[in-house]
Amino acid sequence: MQATTPLGELLASPRYLPRLTENDTKPVERALAGATLFDDGVQLDGAVVEAAYAVREPEVLDHLREQRIPVLIDPQSLRLTTPGYLTNRRLVALPYLPASPMTPASTATDREHFVADALRFQQKAGASWYLTPSVPLRDEEGWSELHHDLTARTAVANGREVDSRELVALVAPGTAALRDPHALASRLLDLPVAAVYTQPLSLDPVHDSVDKLARAWRFCHEFEEANLPVIAGRVGAFGLVLQALGVAAFDSGIGVAERYSWADQVRPPRDKKDEKASGGAGKRIYVEQLLTTLPVKIVEGLLRLEGVRGRLVCNLGCCRQAGHVGLADRRGEHYLFSRTHEVEQLRAQPTRSMRLHEVHQQLLAARDLASVARRGLRDLGDLGALPPSFGHLETWLSLLARAEQVTAASGLPQ
Ligand SMILES: [Zn+2]
């Protein structure tokens, strides 16, 4: 059985949990093992494993277990609310699939079976804690009640249908729910829930406005205020900004553009052809110094720039031996090492105001480097990928300034 780490203990300080899918087997194996016999592997705090990957019983799960890395299995229940999953070749392998989508019209029996089966699957896959198999909090009538009902049923089934584990409540707000987190938090407080996993149905931290990101943060903040630590879903480097503002943990996929759109996820496959056709163009590398995940072609351009290359050195286990050579082939390992490293640095700051100061400084340094990088990229001409605007760095700085009196907290002159 998986040794379980109490959630309250783990989430008492900043954590990063990689979100693992079937595309991540090699980078995760290599990062856990270390680049050479003399290099330690990456020290993960935990991982979120998507059910469609876990159901294939990948060896990665055994290795996480051997290294006593706690695992949360995402039942991917948000996708089981429209008929699309019935023809999705990855999802149809899940043993708890409802015969028809989970909606407010689903019967009590269907709900009960769904919840129990989803928990059994998580237990079998070695989950350290259970994630409630809940539905999107859509604006339309009935979804909020269905969400509460499934959450409550999960709490009842925990310890009855499966061994008892701490519960993480999946809360996936649409526009209306995002504006009213207080009601959600107070209802959750009545249930035996140890933490909350938040996933706004539409969130794009690199392109969204300050207002929208502020709402996403305030949503998390409401639960943290109620002593329910939060794991913020699929936020990428924006997770550091959230952590500076008191959010416990975040997850994000390895080397993907960090954004989430429930509507895109449940779109019929025939509308997704264009994305597949782009092939390798989607490969991305995380650049810690710029707090941005960039297309490989852009990073290769940056490494050609005299004034930038020297500032993009990575001394972590992924790159220590090879430098920039072959970085594109190591991008997955580099992502895991970099993210883990930056959250470790944040964790080393003992107070909240010091964390705020740390992230503020990182953003200022990234913004400086980004303006040099942008000029250099322009001079290089066409790189076969759109040069980034890096506008999110300014947006995130504005959010920090708005959420807290940054200058006062960091002791900088006004
Ligand atoms: Zn690296």
Boltz pocket constraint, residues with backbone or C-beta under 6 A from the ligand:
constraints:
  - pocket:
      binder: B
      contacts: [[A, 314], [A, 315], [A, 316], [A, 317], [A, 318], [A, 319], [A, 320], [A, 333], [A, 334], [A, 337], [A, 338]]
      max_distance: 6.0
